[in-house]
Amino acid sequence: MASKKASKKGQRGAQKSCSNVFSMFEQSQIQEFKEAFGCIDQDRDGVIKKQDLKETYAQLGKLNVQDEELEAMLNEGKGPINFTVFLTLFGEKLNGTDPEDTILAAFKPFDPKGTGFVNKDEFKRLLMNQADKFTSEEVDQAFTLAPIDPAGNIDYKQLCYIITHGDEKEES
């Protein structure tokens, strides 16, 4: 009996945290999330399921997604992923950033000698030609907070600190 009561209380707590999720975003952002949700919800039933994710990945050209990977994504929702849960998951992800060591590890392949620096021009070229392919303007905007020395090298350890803790210049 006590376990039933505890699980009901846990459900109520989860619902309460979802109820304020809409206040975390601007109306235009919510609309963008609705569009994204609609693209992923392939069968248009209002809930994202494994088959929806599989079809979305296939449309993006990734055909060999493992079921375990899809199930792990769905398990982040701790139940059926309707739009409110979808928005809550993004709110949780966007509210925080990756831990500093995770961000530092992402820079390691670009710094094989372990100097703590990456060349700005080379890094810009990679950002514009790999994966999401940033535009020149997007890279320049991203570099506005980056600590760059006179030789054109980004101090990525300091940049990671700025990403995870904020920039003193920005706050004053």
Salt bridges, closest charged atoms under 4 A:
ASP43 OD2 - LYS49 NZ 2.99
ASP45 OD2 - LYS49 NZ 2.33
ASP52 OD2 - LYS49 NZ 3.68
ASP67 OD2 - LYS50 NZ 3.90
ASP67 OD1 - LYS54 NZ 3.01
GLU69 OE2 - LYS62 NZ 3.93
GLU71 OE2 - LYS50 NZ 2.66
GLU76 OE1 - LYS93 NZ 3.10
GLU100 OE1 - HIS165 ND1 3.83
GLU122 OE2 - ARG125 NH2 2.69
ASP140 OD1 - LYS124 NZ 2.96
